[in-house]
């Protein structure tokens, strides 16, 4: 009976081979754990491989990186961008700053108002140039999350005047090229928000008319709905070059495939970067193509360089959020990326499903990426519980130990050996073995065999270029210093104050009109933005340690207009998209001479209020001491109140802010905290 079954299986498989000779043949016998898979380009290759990327933005996720001192800052950049060293990314996607909160903070717009245009603001220009220094071939991708309030005539939509918004984006692209020598390869619409077909068409037309014919338009950086519109609208189909989907769960819809368009997972991962996060990244890098025909996957985020207490702690490919200590962590997703990026390049091709890409019979997946002379295969066997991404829900599946034999055919049939790199994830306190070079595997008569255990990644490649880059251990981790000061004098104008994390509005280094103050930090966002998520009506920036409870702080302040005010705060909570719900202890000085002590950023819960003699257009010092359940506020060293606090106001960041989206200046910032 066993012999008859084996004969029947053999006959069936032979018939499949005759009918589908370019489709993978899986010969898994009843009493054997060994399977055979064909790697064959005889019938042609599959889709073009567009590369693996990381996303800086959405928002302010790289905020603390620029503050690092050398050499640690360069080391971190090398781990992300240097070819044949670390993640060696092919694509850098950045937020086009819009003065709006977009997850972990705000990023500065190049145009705070229609008559304000500047291309020295923010750190994304710097980051793109640093990436290009390391890899001149890296592709650049820009996408807005929010827009300054004047866009859309102040009505909260970028589409009420699409000509204005197209011009705004075009200016950003021209500024990148003129002032920084950066050509933007890909441009998006509006992150995870509604798209407008008229806007997409006009943007593409305008790009083509202004020297950006090679820039590819990605739409819509959200879900799949645009695929149906593309099928029904030929003009829209011509305008959209790439369908970009967020968190697709490795699946693609039928309508998307029918468009014939290039398909990307243009934002994915978003998972804590431990071993499970690395496993998530490993699984989706392969299976986004195997299951969904997606030819690029871009990680949100590039680097977790924001305070841990802000949303999505450590959801980056690596972690660098202690510029004051110089400490950083090279996390598992860096080496997962290397399994693909160090041995391939955009413009190569995936081999077709069934003849170089597919699922392993006993769980896991494999893809093969080739050019005319080189071949790279990546295999992953990530188990369900060790590769769960933050979203979407991962259906149950099983992976077991297996032996896989691969049969090289076509162009690559004469290969005699393949270089091997392996990662083995371990759990329960054991240290994972990441990106280890193994002995080459011999290819005999076009075949080689790999023994696969659970939670492993293999790269088998003709390339000899791989390297596990390494620097000396960075300085040890340490908390934010309990004594800290900044007079803002040692900065470039239009940059940001070190370690300040803007949560609403934008605080930039600017030149004051007062020789005694020189460079200062100034709130510059001119109006409430076109939001991506809920902003506070009062601009605010966080700094320090979210665990701080008892602190003393002071700063010089300058009110520039009537109807404005300034704030210092302690124990501030709820950053990110919940900034409008931030609670803590906030001391406000308003231009009409009123002071307030409030328990929330929206000033709904007032502890006490009164009047104080401050004047517009004159510097004064504002101080706040918070100890246990008591707060004391001072002006120019004179105490003006001491008040009891709510018992549940315990700990949080320090903060500075302004009453409205209007200019006010700060200088000579000082902190003393109790550890």
C-alpha positions in Angstrom: 0.0 0.0 0.0 2.8 2.4 0.8 4.6 1.5 -2.4 1.4 2.1 -4.4 0.9 5.5 -2.7 4.5 6.5 -3.4 4.0 5.6 -7.1 0.8 7.6 -7.3 2.5 10.6 -5.8 5.4 10.3 -8.1 3.2 10.0 -11.2 1.1 13.0 -10.1 4.1 15.2 -9.5 5.6 14.2 -12.9 2.4 15.3 -14.6 2.5 18.6 -12.7 6.1 19.1 -13.9 5.1 18.5 -17.5 2.2 21.0 -17.3 3.9 23.6 -15.1 7.7 23.1 -15.6 8.4 26.6 -14.4 6.4 26.2 -11.2 8.1 24.8 -8.2 8.0 21.1 -7.7 7.6 20.0 -4.1 8.5 16.4 -3.6 7.6 15.8 0.0 7.3 12.1 0.5 5.2 10.5 3.1 8.1 9.1 5.1 10.5 12.0 4.4 10.9 15.5 5.8 12.9 16.5 2.7 11.4 18.8 0.0 12.8 19.9 -3.3 12.2 23.3 -4.7 13.2 24.5 -8.2 15.1 27.8 -8.6 14.7 28.5 -12.3 14.6 31.6 -14.6 14.0 29.6 -17.7 10.6 31.1 -18.2 11.7 34.5 -17.3 12.0 36.5 -14.0 9.4 38.0 -11.8 8.8 41.6 -10.6 11.6 44.2 -10.3 13.0 44.4 -6.7 12.8 48.0 -5.5 14.6 47.7 -2.2 14.2 47.8 1.5 13.7 51.1 3.3 13.2 53.0 6.6 11.0 56.0 7.4 12.1 59.0 9.3 9.0 60.9 10.3 5.5 60.4 11.3 6.6 62.1 13.3 9.8 63.4 14.7 11.1 59.8 15.1 14.7 60.9 14.4 14.5 63.9 16.6 17.3 63.0 19.1 19.7 61.5 16.6 21.0 64.9 15.3 22.0 65.7 18.9 24.5 62.9 19.3 28.2 63.8 19.5 30.8 62.2 17.3 31.9 59.5 16.7 28.7 57.9 18.0 26.5 59.8 15.5 28.5 58.7 12.5 28.5 55.1 13.8 24.7 55.1 14.1 24.4 56.4 10.6 26.8 53.8 9.3 24.7 51.0 10.8 21.7 52.3 8.9 23.0 53.4 5.5 26.6 52.2 4.8 26.6 49.5 2.2 27.9 46.1 3.3 28.0 47.1 7.0 24.6 47.0 8.7 21.1 47.5 7.5 22.5 49.0 4.3 19.1 50.5 3.4 18.1 51.1 -0.2 15.4 53.7 0.4 15.0 56.6 2.9 11.5 57.9 3.3 11.1 61.2 5.2 8.2 63.3 6.4 7.6 66.6 4.6 7.3 68.6 7.8 3.9 70.3 8.2 4.1 72.0 11.7 1.7 69.3 12.9 1.8 66.5 15.4 2.1 63.2 13.5 2.7 60.5 16.1 5.7 61.3 18.3 6.1 65.0 17.6 6.0 67.8 15.1 8.4 68.5 12.2 9.0 72.0 10.8 7.5 73.1 7.5 9.5 74.8 4.8 6.7 77.4 4.7 5.2 78.4 8.0 3.1 81.0 6.0 2.7 81.8 2.3 5.4 84.5 2.5 7.8 82.4 4.6 10.1 79.9 2.8 13.3 78.4 4.2 15.2 75.2 3.4 17.5 75.1 6.4 14.9 74.0 9.0 14.7 70.6 10.6 16.9 67.6 10.4 15.5 65.6 7.5 17.7 67.5 5.0 20.8 66.6 7.1 19.7 63.0 7.4 19.1 62.6 3.6 22.5 64.1 2.9 24.2 61.8 5.4 22.5 58.8 3.8 23.6 59.9 0.4 27.2 60.3 1.7 27.2 56.7 2.6 25.2 55.4 -0.3 25.0 57.7 -3.3 22.5 55.3 -4.8 20.0 55.4 -2.0 16.5 56.5 -3.1 14.7 59.3 -1.4 10.9 59.4 -0.8 8.9 62.4 0.6 5.5 62.3 2.1 3.4 64.9 4.1 1.5 64.0 7.3 0.2 67.4 8.1 0.3 70.9 6.5 0.7 74.4 7.9 -2.6 76.0 8.6 -2.5 78.4 5.6 -2.7 75.4 3.2 -6.2 74.9 2.1 -7.2 78.5 3.0 -7.2 77.5 6.7 -10.2 75.2 6.5 -8.4 72.0 7.5 -8.1 70.3 4.1 -5.1 70.3 1.7 -7.6 69.8 -1.2 -9.7 72.9 -1.0 -7.1 74.6 -3.2 -5.2 71.9 -4.9 -3.1 74.3 -7.0 -1.8 75.8 -3.8 -0.9 72.5 -2.3 0.8 71.2 -5.4 2.9 74.4 -5.4 3.8 73.8 -1.8 5.0 70.3 -2.5 6.8 71.3 -5.7 8.7 74.0 -3.7 9.8 71.4 -1.2 11.2 69.3 -4.0 12.9 72.2 -5.7 14.4 73.4 -2.4 15.8 69.9 -1.8 17.5 70.0 -5.1 18.7 73.7 -5.1 19.9 74.0 -1.5 20.9 70.4 -0.7 21.6 68.7 -4.0 18.9 66.1 -3.3 16.7 64.7 -6.0 13.5 63.2 -4.7 12.9 59.9 -6.3 9.4 59.2 -5.0 6.6 61.5 -3.7 3.4 60.7 -1.9 0.0 62.3 -1.3 -1.1 62.5 2.3 -0.2 59.9 4.8 -3.1 57.6 5.8 -5.7 60.2 4.9 -8.2 60.6 2.1 -6.8 61.2 -1.4 -8.1 63.5 -4.1 -8.0 62.3 -7.7 -7.8 65.8 -9.1 -4.9 66.6 -6.8 -3.0 63.4 -7.8 -3.4 64.2 -11.5 -2.4 67.8 -11.1 0.7 66.9 -9.0 1.9 64.4 -11.6 1.4 66.9 -14.4 3.2 69.7 -12.5 6.1 67.4 -11.7 6.5 66.5 -15.3 6.4 70.1 -16.3 9.1 71.2 -13.8 11.9 68.7 -14.4 10.7 65.9 -12.2 9.7 63.5 -14.9 11.7 60.7 -13.2 10.1 61.2 -9.8 7.6 58.4 -9.3 4.3 59.1 -7.6 3.2 56.8 -4.8 -0.5 56.6 -3.8 -2.1 56.6 -1.5 0.0 55.5 1.5 -3.1 54.1 3.1 -5.4 51.2 2.2 -6.4 49.5 -1.1 -9.2 51.7 -2.3 -7.2 53.6 -4.8 -6.8 50.4 -6.8 -10.4 50.4 -7.8 -10.3 54.1 -8.8 -7.2 53.4 -11.0 -9.1 50.6 -12.8 -11.9 53.0 -13.5 -10.0 56.2 -14.4 -7.3 56.0 -17.1 -6.0 59.5 -16.3 -5.5 58.5 -12.7 -3.8 55.3 -13.8 -1.3 57.3 -15.8 -0.6 59.6 -12.8 0.1 56.8 -10.2 3.3 55.0 -10.7 3.3 52.9 -7.5 0.5 51.7 -5.3 1.7 52.1 -1.7 -0.1 50.2 1.1 0.3 50.4 4.8 0.4 47.3 7.1 -1.0 45.0 4.4 -0.5 41.8 6.5 1.5 40.5 3.4 -1.7 40.3 1.3 -2.8 42.1 -1.8 -6.3 42.5 -3.3 -7.4 41.3 -6.7 -8.1 44.8 -7.9 -4.6 45.9 -7.0 -3.1 43.0 -9.0 -5.4 43.9 -12.0 -3.9 47.4 -12.2 -0.6 45.9 -13.2 1.1 48.5 -11.1 4.2 48.2 -8.9 3.0 47.4 -5.4 4.8 48.5 -2.2 4.3 48.0 1.5 5.2 51.7 1.8 4.9 51.6 5.6 5.1 48.4 7.7 6.6 46.8 10.8 5.9 49.4 13.6 6.9 46.8 16.2 9.0 46.8 19.3 12.6 45.9 18.1 13.4 42.9 20.3 13.6 39.3 19.0 9.9 39.2 18.2 10.1 42.5 16.4 13.1 41.2 14.4 11.1 38.1 13.6 8.2 40.2 12.4 10.5 42.1 10.1 12.1 38.9 8.8 8.7 37.3 8.0 7.2 40.3 6.2 10.3 41.1 4.2 9.9 37.8 2.5 6.2 37.2 2.6 5.2 40.7 1.3 6.5 39.4 -2.0 5.5 35.7 -1.6 1.9 36.5 -0.6 1.4 40.0 -2.0 3.7 40.7 -4.9 5.1 43.7 -3.1 8.5 44.7 -4.3 9.5 47.1 -1.5 8.9 47.2 2.2 9.6 50.3 4.3 9.9 50.2 8.0 8.2 52.7 10.3 10.3 53.8 11.8 13.9 54.1 10.6 15.3 54.7 14.1 13.7 55.0 17.5 15.4 58.3 18.3 12.6 59.8 20.5 11.9 59.6 24.2 10.8 56.2 25.5 7.7 57.6 27.1 6.3 58.9 23.8 4.1 56.5 21.7 5.5 53.4 20.1 8.6 53.0 22.2 11.5 51.4 20.3 9.5 50.8 17.1 12.6 51.4 14.9 15.2 49.3 13.2 17.6 50.4 15.9 17.4 52.6 19.0 19.3 55.8 19.6 17.5 58.0 22.2 20.3 59.1 24.6 22.4 61.8 23.0 23.4 63.0 26.4 25.1 59.7 27.2 26.0 58.6 23.6 24.5 55.2 24.2 22.6 53.4 21.4 21.5 49.9 20.6 22.0 48.0 17.4 18.8 45.9 17.5 17.8 42.7 15.7 16.0 44.4 12.7 19.3 45.9 11.6 20.7 42.4 10.9 17.5 41.1 9.5 17.6 43.8 6.9 21.2 42.9 6.1 20.2 39.4 5.0 18.5 41.1 2.0 20.1 44.5 1.5 23.8 43.6 1.6 23.4 41.1 -1.2 20.9 42.8 -3.6 20.3 46.1 -5.2 17.1 47.8 -6.5 16.7 47.0 -10.2 17.4 43.3 -9.7 14.5 40.9 -10.2 12.6 38.5 -7.9 12.3 35.1 -9.5 8.7 34.1 -10.1 6.5 32.4 -7.6 7.0 28.7 -7.9 10.4 29.0 -9.5 12.3 30.9 -6.9 9.8 32.3 -4.4 7.2 30.6 -2.3 6.2 29.0 1.0 8.2 26.1 2.4 6.2 23.0 2.8 6.6 22.8 6.6 6.3 26.5 7.2 8.4 29.6 6.4 9.2 31.1 3.0 11.9 31.8 0.5 12.6 34.4 -2.1 15.3 34.6 -4.8 16.5 38.0 -6.1 18.8 38.0 -9.2 20.6 40.1 -11.7 22.3 38.8 -14.9 25.1 37.1 -13.1 24.3 37.0 -9.3 21.8 35.2 -7.2 20.7 35.8 -3.6 18.2 33.6 -1.8 16.7 34.5 1.6 14.9 31.8 3.6 13.0 32.5 6.9 11.3 30.0 9.2 9.8 32.4 11.8 7.3 30.8 14.0 4.0 32.4 14.7 4.5 33.6 18.3 8.0 34.9 17.5 7.1 37.0 14.5 3.9 38.9 15.5 3.8 42.4 14.2 1.9 45.2 15.9 -0.7 45.0 13.1 -2.7 43.4 11.5 -3.6 40.3 13.5 -1.5 37.3 12.4 -3.5 34.1 11.7 -2.3 30.9 13.3 0.1 28.8 11.4 2.8 26.1 12.1 6.5 25.8 11.3 8.5 22.6 12.0 12.1 21.5 11.4 12.7 20.6 7.9 15.2 19.8 5.3 15.0 21.7 2.0 16.7 20.9 -1.2 17.0 23.5 -3.9 17.6 22.7 -7.6 19.2 25.5 -9.6 18.2 25.6 -13.2 18.5 28.0 -16.1 21.1 30.7 -15.9 22.2 29.6 -12.5 22.6 25.9 -13.1 26.4 26.1 -13.2 26.8 27.6 -9.8 29.2 25.5 -7.7 28.9 27.1 -4.3 27.0 29.7 -2.3 28.1 31.9 0.5 25.9 31.5 3.6 24.8 34.0 6.3 22.6 32.8 9.2 20.6 34.3 12.0 19.1 32.2 14.8 16.6 33.9 17.1 16.6 32.8 20.7 14.2 33.5 23.5 13.8 33.3 27.2 17.0 35.2 28.0 19.3 33.4 25.6 21.3 35.7 23.2 20.3 35.5 19.5 23.0 34.8 17.0 22.5 37.4 14.3 24.0 37.6 10.8 26.8 35.0 11.2 28.8 34.0 8.2 28.8 30.2 7.8 30.8 27.9 5.7 29.8 28.0 2.0 27.4 25.4 0.8 28.5 23.2 -2.1 26.2 22.9 -5.1 26.4 19.4 -6.6 24.8 18.8 -9.9 22.8 21.9 -9.5 21.5 21.0 -6.0 22.1 22.0 -2.4 20.4 21.1 0.8 19.7 23.2 3.9 18.6 21.9 7.3 16.2 24.4 8.7 15.2 24.8 12.3 12.5 27.2 13.7 13.1 31.0 13.9 16.0 31.2 11.5 17.0 33.3 8.5 19.4 32.1 5.8 21.0 34.1 3.0 22.6 32.0 0.3 24.3 34.1 -2.3 26.9 34.2 -5.0 27.9 37.6 -3.6 31.1 37.9 -1.5 30.2 41.4 -0.3 28.6 40.8 3.1 30.0 42.1 6.3 28.8 42.4 9.9 29.9 45.9 10.7 31.0 46.6 14.2 32.3 49.5 16.3 33.5 49.5 19.9 30.7 49.4 22.4 29.0 52.8 22.8 29.1 54.6 26.1 26.8 53.0 28.8 23.2 54.1 29.1 22.4 56.8 31.6 19.3 58.8 32.4 18.8 62.4 31.4 21.0 64.7 33.5 19.3 66.1 36.6 21.2 69.4 36.2 20.9 70.8 32.7 21.0 74.2 31.0 21.0 75.7 27.5 21.5 79.2 26.4 20.9 78.3 22.7 24.1 80.1 21.5 25.9 77.2 20.0 23.5 76.3 17.2 22.9 77.0 13.6 19.9 79.3 13.0 16.7 77.4 12.1 17.8 74.2 13.9 16.2 72.8 17.0 17.3 73.0 20.6 19.0 69.8 21.7 16.8 67.3 23.4 13.6 69.4 23.1 10.8 67.3 21.6 8.1 69.5 20.0 4.7 68.1 20.6 2.6 70.9 19.1 3.9 73.9 17.2 7.5 74.3 16.2 10.3 75.7 18.3 13.4 76.8 16.3 16.7 78.5 17.0 16.4 82.1 15.8 18.4 85.4 16.1 16.8 87.8 18.6 16.9 91.6 18.4 18.6 91.8 21.8 22.4 91.7 21.9 22.2 90.3 25.5 20.3 87.3 24.3 21.6 86.6 20.8 20.3 83.2 19.6 17.1 82.1 21.3 14.5 79.4 20.9 11.3 80.8 19.3 7.9 79.3 18.6 7.4 79.9 14.9 4.4 77.9 13.6 2.1 80.7 12.5 -1.3 79.0 12.7 -3.1 75.8 13.8 -2.1 73.2 11.2 -4.0 70.9 8.8 -3.8 68.1 11.3 -2.9 64.4 10.9 -3.9 63.7 14.5 -5.2 66.0 17.2 -2.9 68.9 18.1 -3.0 71.0 21.2 -4.3 74.6 20.7 -1.2 75.6 22.7 2.3 74.8 21.2 4.4 72.8 23.6 7.8 71.1 23.7 8.9 68.3 26.1 12.4 67.7 27.5 14.0 65.6 30.3 13.0 62.4 32.0 9.4 61.2 32.0 9.9 59.7 35.5 10.8 63.0 37.1 8.6 64.2 39.9 10.3 66.9 41.9 12.0 69.6 39.8 13.0 73.2 39.7 13.2 75.0 36.3 13.4 78.5 34.9 13.7 80.2 31.5 13.8 83.8 30.2 10.8 84.6 28.1 9.7 87.3 25.7 6.1 87.9 24.6 6.1 89.4 21.1 2.4 90.1 20.5 -0.8 90.9 22.4 -3.1 87.9 23.0 -0.2 85.6 23.6 1.4 83.9 26.5 4.2 81.6 27.6 4.3 78.5 29.8 6.7 76.3 31.8 5.5 72.9 33.0 6.5 69.8 34.9 5.2 66.3 35.2 3.8 66.6 31.7 2.2 63.4 30.3 0.5 62.2 27.1 2.8 63.3 24.3 2.2 62.4 20.7 -1.4 62.4 19.3 -2.7 62.7 22.9 -0.8 66.0 23.5 -4.2 67.8 23.7 -4.9 65.6 26.8 -1.6 66.3 28.5 -1.8 66.6 32.2 0.8 67.9 34.7 1.6 71.2 36.3 1.6 74.2 33.9 2.5 77.8 34.8 1.2 80.3 32.3 2.0 84.0 31.9 -0.3 85.9 29.5 0.3 89.1 27.7 -2.6 90.8 29.5 -0.8 90.3 32.9 -2.7 87.2 34.0 -1.0 84.2 35.4 -2.5 80.7 35.6 -1.5 77.4 37.3 -3.3 74.6 35.5 -3.4 70.8 35.7 -3.8 70.4 31.9 -2.5 71.8 28.7 -5.9 73.0 27.5 -6.3 75.1 30.7 -9.6 73.5 31.7 -8.5 72.6 35.2 -7.2 75.8 36.9 -5.5 75.5 40.3 -5.1 79.2 40.8 -4.8 82.5 38.8 -4.1 86.1 39.4 -2.3 89.1 37.9 1.4 89.9 37.6 3.3 92.9 36.2 4.9 91.6 33.0 5.1 93.6 29.8 5.0 92.6 26.1 8.3 93.1 24.3 10.4 92.8 27.4 12.4 89.9 28.7 11.5 88.3 32.0 12.4 85.1 33.9 9.7 82.6 34.7 10.4 79.9 37.3 8.5 76.8 38.5 9.4 74.6 41.5 7.3 71.4 42.0 7.9 69.4 45.1 5.6 66.6 46.3 2.1 68.1 46.2 3.1 71.7 46.0 4.0 74.1 43.2 5.7 77.5 43.5 5.8 80.0 40.6 8.1 83.0 40.3 8.7 86.0 38.0 12.2 87.5 37.9 13.1 85.5 41.1 10.0 86.8 43.0 7.5 84.1 44.2 4.0 84.9 43.1 2.2 81.8 44.3 2.5 78.5 46.2 -0.3 76.1 45.7 -1.3 72.5 46.6 -1.6 69.9 43.7 -3.8 67.0 42.9 -2.6 63.8 44.4 -2.7 61.9 41.1 -0.2 64.4 39.4 2.9 62.3 39.9 5.6 62.4 37.2 6.4 63.4 33.7 8.4 65.5 31.3 9.3 69.2 31.7 7.7 71.5 29.2 7.8 74.9 27.7 5.1 76.4 25.5 3.0 79.2 24.2 -0.6 80.1 24.6 -1.3 80.3 20.8 0.3 79.7 17.5 2.1 83.0 17.6 5.8 83.9 18.1 7.4 84.0 21.5 11.0 83.6 22.5 12.9 81.6 25.2 16.5 81.8 26.4 18.7 80.6 29.3 16.8 77.4 30.1 17.8 75.7 33.4 16.8 72.5 35.2 17.5 70.9 38.5 15.7 67.7 39.2 15.6 65.1 41.9 16.6 61.7 40.5 
